[in-house]
Amino acid sequence: MGLTDGLTLALFSITAVGLTLFAVIYWGKIYRRTFLNLLLRLLIILLCQALALVSIGLEVNRSNGFYESWNDLFGTSSNYSQSSTTAGSKALITGKELRKADKLPLQSRLVRDVITGSQSQVSNVVYLDLPKSAVDDINAKTALDPKRYRVIEFLTGFPSQPLMWVKVLKIDHDLALYNQQHVGREIIGIFPEVNLAGHYDLECMNLPGTRPPAETWLSTDMHSYLATRLGMPDSRWGIMGVSTGGWCAAMLSVRHPDLYSAAASIAGYYRPALPLTDPIALQNEMMKKYDFDKSEAALTQIQKLYITASLGDVYSIRETKKFLAKKHPNLAITYKELPSGGHNARVWISLIPGALDWLQRNISV
């Protein structure tokens, strides 16, 4: 049974309720004035509470899209390398594949691939949201027009999974509606796995040692993958992220201006936030390597950045205010501030349509 399966939630919930009812009904019958009986009754109480907490946790995870599988939850390997295909050698999507893909609103399709990044050698999942027009072109064996389609890469926070964008943030509805209303300049969405190291937050960076090179996977590997998978030449995309993904989107856009025309950071921040348990030397090394100011100063062209923050989101608004207080001669910043709202999906959902519209208008094609 999968972590997010309804059957898993039902099994734990029914067991929790059943054991609780058993304890209430038969408490007097199982009672004995012995130490072992005391331990047994204590164990029953603790087990009832544990099952209830697990059931609540499963539902919270299903609602927020934190973890996709038991492997994700426990930080163990999913062995994607067993079934992956090198990104640069993945064949063009076919009509047969589209018929097997998940159906999204307004006849768009969600394609799931397992690939190995040609540069990073990371093996993991990536999803493509293809609008009806692209589906029709592929079914008709017509090459996609790169001047017609805008590509946006969507990055999650930590912990999370790519499908959070669909299951929680309802991006499939926003994209389908947008594409229906903007025929001739539709958006193709690409959703790579961001959290490549289980319970360890890579902050979308290439860390030293054996950690997966997340920056390479998210940038050059995704472009190589899409260029071959859709038959579209490499182009400059838009990139959007929420929370940690907001930092990732902004950071990747200034470090790879050849790949991204514009970025949207929703409830993000603008410096690495590695776990405090990491060695100080590593934290300092990454702060220096991924210094946003230095990356921005190295830009040879104006990079466009859309930023949102809420006054109720303590960490994001503090980091955003610090960032905006600096001079940014190489950035064209559009800032939207919300008067209230915390760090959660309900706030972010309302900001996504505006960010989509802004990105589409600022992506070079």
Secondary structure, 3 states (H helix, E strand, C coil): CCCCCHHHHHHHHHHHHHHHHHHHHHHHHHCCCCHHHHHHHHHHHHHHHHHHHHHHHHHHHHHHCCCCCHHHHHCCCCCHHHCCEEHHHCCCCCHHHHHHCEECHHHCEEEEEEEECCCCCCEEEEEEEECHHHHHHHHCCCCCCCCCCEEEEEECCCCCCCCHHHHCCCHHHHHHHHHHHCCCCCEEEEEECCCCECCECCCCCCCCCCCCCHHHHHHHHHHHHHHHHCCCCCCCEEEEEECHHHHHHHHHHHHCCCCEEEEEEECCCCCCCCCCCCCHHHHHHHHHHCCHHHHHHCCCCCEEEEEEEECCCHHHHHHHHHHHHCCCCCEEEEEEEECCCCCCHHHHHHHHHHHHHHHHHHCCC
